[in-house]
Amino acid sequence: MNTIQAQTFGGQILRAHLLGTEIFYCPTDLQPPPTPARGGVPVLFPQFGTLGTLTKHGFARTQEWQVFSMLEGCVSANLLLTEQADWPHRAQLNMDASIEDECIDMYFEVRNVGESAFEWTGGIHPYFLVGDVLQTRVEGLLEQPVLDLATADLAHSAIDQAHAITPEVRLYSPNMNVRLTQEGYDAWQVWNPSAQHLLNDIPHADWQRFLCVEPVVLTPKTLAVGETWVGRFTITLIDDVVNDASNDVVDGTN
């Protein structure tokens, strides 16, 4: 069964099931607004992380969006982001997600509806429910073709890596194997807070249950008045299995 669930706060997808497989990590007890929900797929705008002087990851994730669910397996979230402190601009943000067969398709759209051009960074921040991050690997990153999280020393320190964009990466984990493809973004960000994290909005042991592989814009993009940018992110379940003895990937399809 394919389902998708979103909330108005942050316009955030919280959970999705694809052919019965739960795709995103999301704790049972979410922190109430104005604290952003940690899990699902947060929207980051107009700033990624601390790449600027604004609030970390921007303020789109702490706004009330309009969320529509017109058909089963389809969600559309919209936000008119008006002038904020230190950000005298206006942007229309749209986040559309749909499930069909073995795929989740997400379109993130940014349109400048103000009276002046602006620069922005950001993207989306999916928390993949991998089951055990220490048995998880990412393949297809440009600088590191095989990123094996078992060797990342997550017992002692976080992983927070930016990688040059590639059209596709693959995520192999105990919970699922997925192909991740993108259009329009300029980097993949890989993050896990490690066993030493100080996060107080998730159960402490849950650090081991997720890995974030994020399609993001890290090089500031300028949008002229009336201009629109669109990013696409597709998650596809695959049957590939990892052969641990040889570190090869075997295609399990017939």
Solvent accessible surface area in square Angstrom, and as a share of the most:
residue,aa,sasa,rsa
1,M,159,0.71
2,N,35,0.18
3,T,42,0.25
4,I,24,0.12
5,Q,86,0.38
6,A,26,0.20
7,Q,40,0.18
8,T,65,0.38
9,F,18,0.07
10,G,0,0.00
11,G,1,0.01
12,Q,1,0.00
13,I,3,0.01
14,L,8,0.04
15,R,56,0.21
16,A,0,0.00
17,H,62,0.28
18,L,0,0.00
19,L,106,0.53
20,G,52,0.50
21,T,32,0.19
22,E,59,0.26
23,I,0,0.00
24,F,0,0.00
25,Y,1,0.00
26,C,17,0.10
27,P,8,0.05
28,T,125,0.73
29,D,116,0.60
30,L,52,0.26
31,Q,72,0.32
32,P,93,0.59
33,P,80,0.50
34,P,111,0.70
35,T,54,0.32
36,P,30,0.19
37,A,7,0.06
38,R,58,0.21
39,G,0,0.00
40,G,0,0.00
41,V,1,0.00
42,P,6,0.04
43,V,0,0.00
44,L,0,0.00
45,F,0,0.00
46,P,5,0.03
47,Q,6,0.03
48,F,23,0.09
49,G,6,0.06
50,T,104,0.60
51,L,96,0.48
52,G,45,0.44
53,T,136,0.79
54,L,36,0.18
55,T,90,0.53
56,K,115,0.49
57,H,19,0.08
58,G,1,0.01
59,F,22,0.09
60,A,0,0.00
61,R,49,0.18
62,T,47,0.28
63,Q,47,0.21
64,E,109,0.49
65,W,9,0.03
66,Q,117,0.52
67,V,39,0.22
68,F,92,0.38
69,S,81,0.52
70,M,140,0.62
71,L,127,0.63
72,E,133,0.60
73,G,6,0.06
74,C,34,0.20
75,V,10,0.06
76,S,16,0.10
77,A,2,0.01
78,N,35,0.18
79,L,16,0.08
80,L,85,0.42
81,L,2,0.01
82,T,49,0.28
83,E,95,0.42
84,Q,54,0.24
85,A,90,0.70
86,D,123,0.64
87,W,12,0.04
88,P,95,0.60
89,H,34,0.15
90,R,78,0.29
91,A,0,0.00
92,Q,46,0.20
93,L,0,0.00
94,N,28,0.14
95,M,4,0.02
96,D,57,0.30
97,A,3,0.03
98,S,43,0.28
99,I,18,0.09
100,E,130,0.58
101,D,93,0.48
102,E,68,0.31
103,C,35,0.21
104,I,0,0.00
105,D,25,0.13
106,M,1,0.01
107,Y,85,0.32
108,F,1,0.00
109,E,50,0.22
110,V,0,0.00
111,R,100,0.37
112,N,0,0.00
113,V,59,0.34
114,G,8,0.08
115,E,171,0.76
116,S,50,0.33
117,A,51,0.39
118,F,7,0.03
119,E,108,0.49
120,W,4,0.01
121,T,7,0.04
122,G,0,0.00
123,G,0,0.00
124,I,1,0.00
125,H,15,0.07
126,P,0,0.00
127,Y,6,0.02
128,F,0,0.00
129,L,15,0.08
130,V,0,0.00
131,G,38,0.37
132,D,26,0.13
133,V,0,0.00
134,L,64,0.32
135,Q,124,0.55
136,T,1,0.00
137,R,18,0.07
138,V,1,0.00
139,E,28,0.13
140,G,34,0.33
141,L,2,0.01
142,L,116,0.58
143,E,109,0.49
144,Q,67,0.30
145,P,89,0.56
146,V,67,0.39
147,L,6,0.03
148,D,44,0.23
149,L,0,0.00
150,A,60,0.47
151,T,112,0.65
152,A,29,0.22
153,D,78,0.40
154,L,2,0.01
155,A,51,0.39
156,H,127,0.57
157,S,58,0.37
158,A,55,0.43
159,I,10,0.05
160,D,94,0.49
161,Q,60,0.27
162,A,58,0.45
163,H,11,0.05
164,A,44,0.34
165,I,50,0.26
166,T,16,0.10
167,P,105,0.66
168,E,62,0.28
169,V,1,0.00
170,R,65,0.24
171,L,0,0.00
172,Y,7,0.03
173,S,15,0.10
174,P,77,0.48
175,N,54,0.28
176,M,11,0.05
177,N,29,0.15
178,V,0,0.00
179,R,68,0.25
180,L,0,0.00
181,T,42,0.24
182,Q,20,0.09
183,E,105,0.47
184,G,39,0.38
185,Y,11,0.04
186,D,43,0.23
187,A,6,0.05
188,W,0,0.00
189,Q,14,0.06
190,V,0,0.00
191,W,42,0.15
192,N,0,0.00
193,P,10,0.06
194,S,2,0.01
195,A,24,0.19
196,Q,108,0.48
197,H,13,0.06
198,L,173,0.86
199,L,45,0.23
200,N,141,0.72
201,D,18,0.09
202,I,13,0.06
203,P,78,0.49
204,H,103,0.46
205,A,74,0.57
206,D,15,0.08
207,W,21,0.08
208,Q,57,0.25
209,R,97,0.36
210,F,0,0.00
211,L,0,0.00
212,C,0,0.00
213,V,0,0.00
214,E,2,0.01
215,P,0,0.00
216,V,0,0.00
217,V,0,0.00
218,L,39,0.20
219,T,91,0.53
220,P,76,0.48
221,K,64,0.27
222,T,81,0.47
223,L,5,0.03
224,A,51,0.39
225,V,86,0.49
226,G,33,0.32
227,E,78,0.35
228,T,51,0.29
229,W,26,0.09
230,V,70,0.40
231,G,0,0.00
232,R,81,0.29
233,F,0,0.00
234,T,17,0.10
235,I,0,0.00
236,T,10,0.06
237,L,32,0.16
238,I,26,0.13
239,D,87,0.45
240,D,8,0.04
241,V,82,0.47
242,V,37,0.21
243,N,63,0.32
244,D,119,0.62
245,A,104,0.81
246,S,56,0.36
247,N,92,0.47
248,D,82,0.43
249,V,52,0.30
250,V,72,0.42
251,D,94,0.48
252,G,43,0.42
253,T,78,0.45
254,N,202,1.03
